Amino acid sequence: MLDFVSAALASGRARLSAAPDREAGVTAVEYALMVAIIAVLLVGAYFTLFDTIRQRFSSVSDCVANAPANPAPAACGNPPPTPRS
């Protein structure tokens, strides 16, 4: 009878000690998912920002390449100066 009780206690301890291991595995999966989502967001933001910067540089390059010798105040998207009183 004593062997049965000690075996039952040992089995119970083994089950209880295995629970944190399972939770650690779940936590690792959650962290991996968070890292993956953050990586996807960073890559998307990088390409969006890169495209915007490329468009701005292209616009400035076209403006500089096609600028006349004495540009008008509104050339290349610059607003005309406001008169001062």
N, CA, C and O atoms as a Tinker XYZ file with bonds, in Angstrom:
   340  protein
     1  N      0.814000   -1.187000    0.000000    73     2
     2  CA     0.000000    0.000000    0.000000    64     1     3
     3  C      0.862000    1.256000    0.000000    63     2     4     5
     4  O      0.544000    2.239000   -0.668000    81     3
     5  N      1.952000    1.213000    0.753000    73     3     6
     6  CA     2.846000    2.356000    0.816000    64     5     7
     7  C      3.501000    2.610000   -0.542000    63     6     8     9
     8  O      3.720000    3.761000   -0.920000    81     7
     9  N      3.813000    1.546000   -1.270000    73     7    10
    10  CA     4.395000    1.696000   -2.597000    64     9    11
    11  C      3.408000    2.386000   -3.544000    63    10    12    13
    12  O      3.813000    3.204000   -4.370000    81    11
    13  N      2.141000    2.066000   -3.430000    73    11    14
    14  CA     1.125000    2.673000   -4.283000    64    13    15
    15  C      1.018000    4.182000   -4.022000    63    14    16    17
    16  O      0.925000    4.972000   -4.961000    81    15
    17  N      1.032000    4.573000   -2.756000    73    15    18
    18  CA     0.927000    5.992000   -2.382000    64    17    19
    19  C      2.154000    6.759000   -2.874000    63    18    20    21
    20  O      2.032000    7.849000   -3.432000    81    19
    21  N      3.332000    6.180000   -2.663000    73    19    22
    22  CA     4.541000    6.876000   -3.117000    64    21    23
    23  C      4.585000    6.962000   -4.639000    63    22    24    25
    24  O      5.056000    7.956000   -5.190000    81    23
    25  N      4.096000    5.925000   -5.321000    73    23    26
    26  CA     4.047000    5.972000   -6.783000    64    25    27
    27  C      3.037000    7.013000   -7.252000    63    26    28    29
    28  O      3.287000    7.704000   -8.239000    81    27
    29  N      1.911000    7.139000   -6.570000    73    27    30
    30  CA     0.897000    8.135000   -6.931000    64    29    31
    31  C      1.432000    9.541000   -6.696000    63    30    32    33
    32  O      1.211000   10.437000   -7.510000    81    31
    33  N      2.135000    9.735000   -5.583000    73    31    34
    34  CA     2.720000   11.057000   -5.322000    64    33    35
    35  C      3.790000   11.405000   -6.349000    63    34    36    37
    36  O      3.860000   12.542000   -6.816000    81    35
    37  N      4.609000   10.443000   -6.696000    73    35    38
    38  CA     5.652000   10.679000   -7.702000    64    37    39
    39  C      5.023000   11.022000   -9.043000    63    38    40    41
    40  O      5.500000   11.908000   -9.752000    81    39
    41  N      3.956000   10.322000   -9.387000    73    39    42
    42  CA     3.262000   10.607000  -10.646000    64    41    43
    43  C      2.652000   12.007000  -10.627000    63    42    44    45
    44  O      2.717000   12.731000  -11.621000    81    43
    45  N      2.066000   12.383000   -9.504000    73    43    46
    46  CA     1.476000   13.723000   -9.369000    64    45    47
    47  C      2.518000   14.811000   -9.473000    63    46    48    49
    48  O      2.296000   15.828000  -10.130000    81    47
    49  N      3.668000   14.606000   -8.821000    73    47    50
    50  CA     4.761000   15.578000   -8.910000    64    49    51
    51  C      5.279000   15.705000  -10.329000    63    50    52    53
    52  O      5.588000   16.805000  -10.787000    81    51
    53  N      5.373000   14.595000  -11.018000    73    51    54
    54  CA     5.854000   14.625000  -12.401000    64    53    55
    55  C      4.895000   15.406000  -13.298000    63    54    56    57
    56  O      5.326000   16.173000  -14.159000    81    55
    57  N      3.604000   15.208000  -13.092000    73    55    58
    58  CA     2.611000   15.941000  -13.901000    64    57    59
    59  C      2.642000   17.432000  -13.592000    63    58    60    61
    60  O      2.555000   18.257000  -14.502000    81    59
    61  N      2.767000   17.781000  -12.315000    73    59    62
    62  CA     2.801000   19.193000  -11.942000    64    61    63
    63  C      4.075000   19.873000  -12.417000    63    62    64    65
    64  O      4.043000   21.042000  -12.803000    81    63
    65  N      5.185000   19.165000  -12.397000    73    63    66
    66  CA     6.433000   19.772000  -12.842000    64    65    67
    67  C      6.474000   19.907000  -14.362000    63    66    68    69
    68  O      7.217000   20.741000  -14.881000    81    67
    69  N      5.697000   19.109000  -15.081000    73    67    70
    70  CA     5.666000   19.207000  -16.539000    64    69    71
    71  C      4.812000   20.375000  -17.013000    63    70    72    73
    72  O      4.979000   20.827000  -18.146000    81    71
    73  N      3.907000   20.876000  -16.185000    73    71    74
    74  CA     3.015000   21.977000  -16.580000    64    73    75
    75  C      3.785000   23.248000  -16.945000    63    74    76    77
    76  O      3.469000   23.842000  -17.976000    81    75
    77  N      4.764000   23.700000  -16.178000    73    75    78
    78  CA     5.506000   24.900000  -16.582000    64    77    79
    79  C      6.255000   24.713000  -17.901000    63    78    80    81
    80  O      6.421000   25.674000  -18.652000    81    79
    81  N      6.703000   23.506000  -18.191000    73    79    82
    82  CA     7.380000   23.261000  -19.457000    64    81    83
    83  C      6.434000   23.483000  -20.628000    63    82    84    85
    84  O      6.815000   24.062000  -21.645000    81    83
    85  N      5.198000   23.017000  -20.478000    73    83    86
    86  CA     4.215000   23.226000  -21.543000    64    85    87
    87  C      3.889000   24.705000  -21.690000    63    86    88    89
    88  O      3.733000   25.202000  -22.806000    81    87
    89  N      3.787000   25.408000  -20.570000    73    87    90
    90  CA     3.507000   26.835000  -20.633000    64    89    91
    91  C      4.676000   27.593000  -21.244000    63    90    92    93
    92  O      4.468000   28.571000  -21.961000    81    91
    93  N      5.889000   27.160000  -20.973000    73    91    94
    94  CA     7.060000   27.805000  -21.566000    64    93    95
    95  C      7.053000   27.619000  -23.073000    63    94    96    97
    96  O      7.441000   28.525000  -23.810000    81    95
    97  N      6.619000   26.464000  -23.537000    73    95    98
    98  CA     6.528000   26.234000  -24.977000    64    97    99
    99  C      5.491000   27.123000  -25.619000    63    98   100   101
   100  O      5.710000   27.645000  -26.712000    81    99
   101  N      4.360000   27.305000  -24.955000    73    99   102
   102  CA     3.318000   28.187000  -25.470000    64   101   103
   103  C      3.817000   29.619000  -25.489000    63   102   104   105
   104  O      3.563000   30.348000  -26.448000    81   103
   105  N      4.517000   30.034000  -24.457000    73   103   106
   106  CA     5.055000   31.392000  -24.395000    64   105   107
   107  C      6.062000   31.616000  -25.519000    63   106   108   109
   108  O      6.080000   32.684000  -26.131000    81   107
   109  N      6.891000   30.630000  -25.791000    73   107   110
   110  CA     7.866000   30.758000  -26.872000    64   109   111
   111  C      7.161000   30.914000  -28.216000    63   110   112   113
   112  O      7.609000   31.692000  -29.058000    81   111
   113  N      6.083000   30.199000  -28.426000    73   111   114
   114  CA     5.328000   30.326000  -29.675000    64   113   115
   115  C      4.711000   31.715000  -29.775000    63   114   116   117
   116  O      4.719000   32.320000  -30.847000    81   115
   117  N      4.181000   32.223000  -28.678000    73   115   118
   118  CA     3.602000   33.568000  -28.688000    64   117   119
   119  C      4.656000   34.610000  -29.017000    63   118   120   121
   120  O      4.404000   35.516000  -29.812000    81   119
   121  N      5.828000   34.493000  -28.417000    73   119   122
   122  CA     6.901000   35.446000  -28.718000    64   121   123
   123  C      7.345000   35.326000  -30.182000    63   122   124   125
   124  O      7.621000   36.337000  -30.828000    81   123
   125  N      7.412000   34.129000  -30.692000    73   123   126
   126  CA     7.796000   33.948000  -32.098000    64   125   127
   127  C      6.774000   34.593000  -33.023000    63   126   128   129
   128  O      7.151000   35.214000  -34.017000    81   127
   129  N      5.497000   34.459000  -32.716000    73   127   130
   130  CA     4.463000   35.108000  -33.525000    64   129   131
   131  C      4.568000   36.625000  -33.450000    63   130   132   133
   132  O      4.416000   37.310000  -34.461000    81   131
   133  N      4.826000   37.151000  -32.260000    73   131   134
   134  CA     4.979000   38.604000  -32.128000    64   133   135
   135  C      6.181000   39.103000  -32.926000    63   134   136   137
   136  O      6.094000   40.131000  -33.596000    81   135
   137  N      7.287000   38.395000  -32.861000    73   135   138
   138  CA     8.480000   38.795000  -33.610000    64   137   139
   139  C      8.206000   38.739000  -35.111000    63   138   140   141
   140  O      8.637000   39.623000  -35.851000    81   139
   141  N      7.501000   37.719000  -35.562000    73   139   142
   142  CA     7.180000   37.599000  -36.983000    64   141   143
   143  C      6.278000   38.739000  -37.438000    63   142   144   145
   144  O      6.489000   39.300000  -38.513000    81   143
   145  N      5.286000   39.085000  -36.642000    73   143   146
   146  CA     4.380000   40.177000  -37.012000    64   145   147
   147  C      5.128000   41.504000  -37.036000    63   146   148   149
   148  O      4.929000   42.308000  -37.947000    81   147
   149  N      5.975000   41.740000  -36.059000    73   147   150
   150  CA     6.760000   42.978000  -36.030000    64   149   151
   151  C      7.693000   43.036000  -37.232000    63   150   152   153
   152  O      7.862000   44.099000  -37.829000    81   151
   153  N      8.299000   41.912000  -37.594000    73   151   154
   154  CA     9.193000   41.890000  -38.756000    64   153   155
   155  C      8.432000   42.212000  -40.038000    63   154   156   157
   156  O      8.931000   42.959000  -40.879000    81   155
   157  N      7.243000   41.663000  -40.197000    73   155   158
   158  CA     6.441000   41.950000  -41.392000    64   157   159
   159  C      6.071000   43.426000  -41.435000    63   158   160   161
   160  O      6.126000   44.043000  -42.499000    81   159
   161  N      5.697000   43.999000  -40.305000    73   159   162
   162  CA     5.353000   45.421000  -40.257000    64   161   163
   163  C      6.555000   46.301000  -40.569000    63   162   164   165
   164  O      6.422000   47.301000  -41.274000    81   163
   165  N      7.728000   45.941000  -40.054000    73   163   166
   166  CA     8.929000   46.726000  -40.342000    64   165   167
   167  C      9.304000   46.670000  -41.816000    63   166   168   169
   168  O      9.677000   47.687000  -42.401000    81   167
   169  N      9.209000   45.499000  -42.415000    73   167   170
   170  CA     9.527000   45.369000  -43.838000    64   169   171
   171  C      8.536000   46.176000  -44.673000    63   170   172   173
   172  O      8.936000   46.851000  -45.621000    81   171
   173  N      7.259000   46.113000  -44.335000    73   171   174
   174  CA     6.251000   46.892000  -45.057000    64   173   175
   175  C      6.487000   48.389000  -44.921000    63   174   176   177
   176  O      6.374000   49.130000  -45.897000    81   175
   177  N      6.815000   48.835000  -43.714000    73   175   178
   178  CA     7.093000   50.255000  -43.490000    64   177   179
   179  C      8.342000   50.680000  -44.247000    63   178   180   181
   180  O      8.384000   51.779000  -44.801000    81   179
   181  N      9.352000   49.833000  -44.279000    73   179   182
   182  CA    10.587000   50.163000  -44.999000    64   181   183
   183  C     10.316000   50.367000  -46.485000    63   182   184   185
   184  O     10.771000   51.351000  -47.069000    81   183
   185  N      9.577000   49.442000  -47.104000    73   183   186
   186  CA     9.319000   49.570000  -48.532000    64   185   187
   187  C      8.403000   50.746000  -48.839000    63   186   188   189
   188  O      8.565000   51.388000  -49.877000    81   187
   189  N      7.445000   51.046000  -47.962000    73   187   190
   190  CA     6.584000   52.211000  -48.170000    64   189   191
   191  C      7.396000   53.492000  -48.057000    63   190   192   193
   192  O      7.260000   54.388000  -48.889000    81   191
   193  N      8.230000   53.585000  -47.043000    73   191   194
   194  CA     9.074000   54.756000  -46.867000    64   193   195
   195  C     10.060000   54.893000  -48.017000    63   194   196   197
   196  O     10.274000   55.997000  -48.518000    81   195
   197  N     10.660000   53.794000  -48.440000    73   195   198
   198  CA    11.617000   53.827000  -49.547000    64   197   199
   199  C     10.942000   54.322000  -50.827000    63   198   200   201
   200  O     11.525000   55.112000  -51.570000    81   199
   201  N      9.728000   53.864000  -51.085000    73   199   202
   202  CA     9.011000   54.291000  -52.287000    64   201   203
   203  C      8.696000   55.781000  -52.228000    63   202   204   205
   204  O      8.824000   56.475000  -53.237000    81   203
   205  N      8.289000   56.279000  -51.073000    73   203   206
   206  CA     7.987000   57.699000  -50.922000    64   205   207
   207  C      9.236000   58.548000  -51.119000    63   206   208   209
   208  O      9.194000   59.566000  -51.810000    81   207
   209  N     10.334000   58.138000  -50.522000    73   207   210
   210  CA    11.588000   58.889000  -50.674000    64   209   211
   211  C     12.048000   58.856000  -52.124000    63   210   212   213
   212  O     12.517000   59.870000  -52.641000    81   211
   213  N     11.922000   57.710000  -52.792000    73   211   214
   214  CA    12.324000   57.613000  -54.194000    64   213   215
   215  C     11.483000   58.553000  -55.064000    63   214   216   217
   216  O     12.016000   59.195000  -55.969000    81   215
   217  N     10.186000   58.639000  -54.802000    73   215   218
   218  CA     9.323000   59.533000  -55.566000    64   217   219
   219  C      9.708000   60.994000  -55.334000    63   218   220   221
   220  O      9.713000   61.791000  -56.272000    81   219
   221  N     10.024000   61.340000  -54.107000    73   219   222
   222  CA    10.416000   62.736000  -53.815000    64   221   223
   223  C     11.729000   63.092000  -54.508000    63   222   224   225
   224  O     11.840000   64.164000  -55.102000    81   223
   225  N     12.718000   62.215000  -54.440000    73   223   226
   226  CA    13.993000   62.485000  -55.099000    64   225   227
   227  C     13.816000   62.560000  -56.616000    63   226   228   229
   228  O     14.448000   63.383000  -57.277000    81   227
   229  N     12.965000   61.709000  -57.160000    73   227   230
   230  CA    12.698000   61.739000  -58.592000    64   229   231
   231  C     12.048000   63.056000  -58.989000    63   230   232   233
   232  O     12.389000   63.631000  -60.023000    81   231
   233  N     11.122000   63.531000  -58.182000    73   231   234
   234  CA    10.453000   64.801000  -58.447000    64   233   235
   235  C     11.444000   65.966000  -58.409000    63   234   236   237
   236  O     11.415000   66.835000  -59.281000    81   235
   237  N     12.304000   65.984000  -57.417000    73   235   238
   238  CA    13.314000   67.044000  -57.316000    64   237   239
   239  C     14.296000   66.945000  -58.474000    63   238   240   241
   240  O     14.699000   67.968000  -59.028000    81   239
   241  N     14.682000   65.743000  -58.846000    73   239   242
   242  CA    15.600000   65.554000  -59.961000    64   241   243
   243  C     15.000000   66.061000  -61.262000    63   242   244   245
   244  O     15.681000   66.730000  -62.039000    81   243
   245  N     13.734000   65.750000  -61.505000    73   243   246
   246  CA    13.069000   66.246000  -62.716000    64   245   247
   247  C     12.976000   67.760000  -62.707000    63   246   248   249
   248  O     13.160000   68.401000  -63.742000    81   247
   249  N     12.695000   68.334000  -61.553000    73   247   250
   250  CA    12.589000   69.783000  -61.435000    64   249   251
   251  C     13.932000   70.444000  -61.725000    63   250   252   253
   252  O     13.992000   71.443000  -62.442000    81   251
   253  N     14.999000   69.897000  -61.174000    73   251   254
   254  CA    16.331000   70.472000  -61.390000    64   253   255
   255  C     16.759000   70.302000  -62.851000    63   254   256   257
   256  O     17.350000   71.212000  -63.433000    81   255
   257  N     16.468000   69.152000  -63.441000    73   255   258
   258  CA    16.878000   68.898000  -64.822000    64   257   259
   259  C     16.124000   69.769000  -65.815000    63   258   260   261
   260  O     16.682000   70.149000  -66.845000    81   259
   261  N     14.882000   70.089000  -65.530000    73   259   262
   262  CA    14.062000   70.844000  -66.469000    64   261   263
   263  C     13.894000   72.305000  -66.075000    63   262   264   265
   264  O     13.043000   72.989000  -66.643000    81   263
   265  N     14.665000   72.799000  -65.136000    73   263   266
   266  CA    14.509000   74.173000  -64.665000    64   265   267
   267  C     15.090000   75.157000  -65.687000    63   266   268   269
   268  O     16.171000   74.923000  -66.227000    81   267
   269  N     14.378000   76.250000  -65.952000    73   267   270
   270  CA    14.938000   77.285000  -66.825000    64   269   271
   271  C     16.027000   78.070000  -66.083000    63   270   272   273
   272  O     16.213000   77.898000  -64.879000    81   271
   273  N     16.739000   78.929000  -66.813000    73   271   274
   274  CA    17.828000   79.691000  -66.209000    64   273   275
   275  C     17.313000   80.619000  -65.110000    63   274   276   277
   276  O     17.939000   80.727000  -64.056000    81   275
   277  N     16.193000   81.285000  -65.337000    73   275   278
   278  CA    15.583000   82.160000  -64.334000    64   277   279
   279  C     14.195000   81.612000  -64.020000    63   278   280   281
   280  O     13.221000   82.009000  -64.660000    81   279
   281  N     14.087000   80.721000  -63.064000    73   279   282
   282  CA    12.790000   80.080000  -62.818000    64   281   283
   283  C     11.756000   81.057000  -62.269000    63   282   284   285
   284  O     12.072000   81.991000  -61.532000    81   283
   285  N     10.529000   80.807000  -62.655000    73   283   286
   286  CA     9.419000   81.585000  -62.113000    64   285   287
   287  C      9.227000   81.196000  -60.652000    63   286   288   289
   288  O      9.638000   80.110000  -60.242000    81   287
   289  N      8.609000   82.066000  -59.867000    73   287   290
   290  CA     8.443000   81.738000  -58.449000    64   289   291
   291  C      7.644000   80.460000  -58.206000    63   290   292   293
   292  O      7.853000   79.784000  -57.199000    81   291
   293  N      6.729000   80.122000  -59.120000    73   291   294
   294  CA     5.900000   78.939000  -58.908000    64   293   295
   295  C      6.467000   77.702000  -59.600000    63   294   296   297
   296  O      5.764000   76.698000  -59.714000    81   295
   297  N      7.713000   77.744000  -60.063000    73   295   298
   298  CA     8.301000   76.596000  -60.746000    64   297   299
   299  C      8.527000   75.459000  -59.762000    63   298   300   301
   300  O      8.876000   75.684000  -58.603000    81   299
   301  N      8.325000   74.254000  -60.230000    73   299   302
   302  CA     8.574000   73.026000  -59.464000    64   301   303
   303  C      7.738000   72.946000  -58.194000    63   302   304   305
   304  O      8.196000   72.401000  -57.189000    81   303
   305  N      6.558000   73.464000  -58.221000    73   303   306
   306  CA     5.656000   73.306000  -57.093000    64   305   307
   307  C      5.895000   74.291000  -55.953000    63   306   308   309
   308  O      5.268000   74.158000  -54.902000    81   307
   309  N      6.776000   75.271000  -56.124000    73   307   310
   310  CA     6.976000   76.283000  -55.081000    64   309   311
   311  C      5.850000   77.289000  -55.158000    63   310   312   313
   312  O      5.542000   77.773000  -56.247000    81   311
   313  N      5.233000   77.617000  -54.056000    73   311   314
   314  CA     4.179000   78.634000  -54.110000    64   313   315
   315  C      4.785000   80.025000  -54.344000    63   314   316   317
   316  O      5.919000   80.289000  -53.944000    81   315
   317  N      4.019000   80.908000  -54.993000    73   315   318
   318  CA     4.550000   82.256000  -55.200000    64   317   319
   319  C      4.708000   82.969000  -53.855000    63   318   320   321
   320  O      3.947000   82.713000  -52.922000    81   319
   321  N      5.694000   83.860000  -53.758000    73   319   322
   322  CA     5.897000   84.555000  -52.495000    64   321   323
   323  C      4.730000   85.497000  -52.204000    63   322   324   325
   324  O      4.143000   86.089000  -53.109000    81   323
   325  N      4.415000   85.617000  -50.927000    73   323   326
   326  CA     3.336000   86.526000  -50.548000    64   325   327
   327  C      3.923000   87.922000  -50.358000    63   326   328   329
   328  O      4.993000   88.083000  -49.772000    81   327
   329  N      3.203000   88.937000  -50.865000    73   327   330
   330  CA     3.736000   90.311000  -50.696000    64   329   331
   331  C      3.701000   90.726000  -49.232000    63   330   332   333
   332  O      2.774000   90.401000  -48.491000    81   331
   333  N      4.723000   91.441000  -48.848000    73   331   334
   334  CA     4.795000   91.919000  -47.469000    64   333   335
   335  C      4.283000   93.357000  -47.413000    63   334   336   337
   336  O      4.525000   94.165000  -48.310000    81   335
   337  N      3.583000   93.636000  -46.350000    73   335   338
   338  CA     3.061000   95.006000  -46.247000    64   337   339
   339  C      3.889000   95.864000  -45.346000    63   338   340
   340  O      3.579000   97.041000  -45.158000    81   339
